[in-house]
Amino acid sequence: MQEGFQPYRSQRIRFFILFLNSMVVFGNQYAFNNPQALEEYMQEDLNINNTQFQLLYTIFAFPNIFATFFIGFLIDFMGVRIGLVALTAGVVIFQFVIAIGGYA
């Protein structure tokens, strides 16, 4: 270990970092489940039935199957710190795209 360097386990900041990591997961789940909360409004505005909405939601959710592997490799390659920042930025950007799409 480098001189003057202390691992996060011995510092109080580890709980703050744990909280931030938990908020990343919470934000990701919140953003991912947002369209499901808007089901009735989307069906009414788009004039689609329940089956068509579920197909639309499936198409929306399908890339997340592969995103899990991609994000795992990204975090492994770039490191935890940069990987979590990239993941958080991705969640914010994609949620913004979903919000713009819902507005339009």
C-alpha positions in Angstrom: 0.0 0.0 0.0 1.1 3.5 -0.6 2.2 5.7 2.2 -0.7 7.9 3.5 -3.3 5.8 1.7 -6.0 4.3 3.7 -8.6 1.9 2.2 -12.2 2.9 2.3 -13.0 0.2 4.9 -11.2 2.2 7.6 -12.8 5.5 6.7 -16.3 6.9 7.5 -16.8 7.8 3.8 -17.5 4.2 3.0 -21.1 4.5 4.3 -21.7 7.6 2.1 -20.3 5.7 -0.9 -22.5 2.7 -0.1 -25.5 5.1 0.1 -24.6 6.6 -3.3 -24.3 3.1 -4.9 -27.7 2.2 -3.5 -29.2 5.4 -5.0 -27.7 4.4 -8.4 -29.6 1.1 -8.2 -32.7 2.8 -6.9 -32.6 5.4 -9.7 -32.1 2.7 -12.3 -35.1 0.7 -11.1 -37.2 3.8 -10.9 -36.4 4.8 -14.4 -36.8 1.4 -15.8 -40.3 0.9 -14.3 -41.5 4.4 -15.2 -43.4 3.4 -18.4 -45.4 0.8 -16.5 -46.8 3.5 -14.2 -48.0 5.4 -17.3 -49.7 2.4 -18.8 -53.3 3.8 -18.7 -52.3 7.2 -20.1 -50.2 5.6 -22.9 -53.0 3.3 -23.9 -55.4 6.1 -24.0 -53.1 8.5 -26.0 -51.7 5.9 -28.4 -55.1 4.1 -28.8 -53.6 0.7 -28.1 -54.9 -2.3 -26.1 -53.2 -4.1 -23.2 -51.4 -6.7 -25.4 -49.9 -4.0 -27.6 -48.7 -2.0 -24.6 -47.1 -5.2 -23.1 -45.3 -5.8 -26.5 -44.1 -2.2 -26.4 -42.9 -2.6 -22.9 -41.1 -5.9 -23.8 -39.3 -4.1 -26.7 -38.3 -1.4 -24.2 -37.1 -3.9 -21.7 -35.3 -6.4 -24.0 -32.0 -4.4 -24.3 -31.6 -4.6 -20.5 -30.9 -8.4 -20.9 -27.7 -7.5 -22.7 -27.0 -4.3 -20.9 -26.3 -6.2 -17.7 -23.4 -8.1 -19.3 -22.1 -4.9 -21.0 -22.2 -2.9 -17.8 -20.4 -5.7 -15.9 -17.6 -5.8 -18.5 -17.5 -2.0 -18.4 -17.1 -1.8 -14.7 -14.5 -4.6 -14.7 -12.5 -2.9 -17.5 -12.8 0.7 -16.3 -12.9 0.2 -12.5 -15.6 0.6 -10.0 -15.4 4.3 -9.6 -15.5 5.3 -13.3 -17.9 2.4 -14.1 -20.4 3.7 -11.5 -20.1 7.2 -12.8 -20.7 6.0 -16.4 -23.6 3.9 -15.3 -25.2 6.8 -13.5 -24.6 9.1 -16.5 -26.2 6.4 -18.7 -29.3 6.2 -16.5 -29.7 10.0 -16.5 -29.3 10.2 -20.3 -31.6 7.3 -21.1 -34.3 8.6 -18.6 -34.1 12.0 -20.3 -34.7 10.3 -23.7 -37.7 8.4 -22.3 -39.0 11.7 -20.8 -38.7 13.5 -24.1 -40.3 10.6 -25.9 -43.2 10.6 -23.4 -43.6 14.4 -23.8 -43.6 14.1 -27.6 
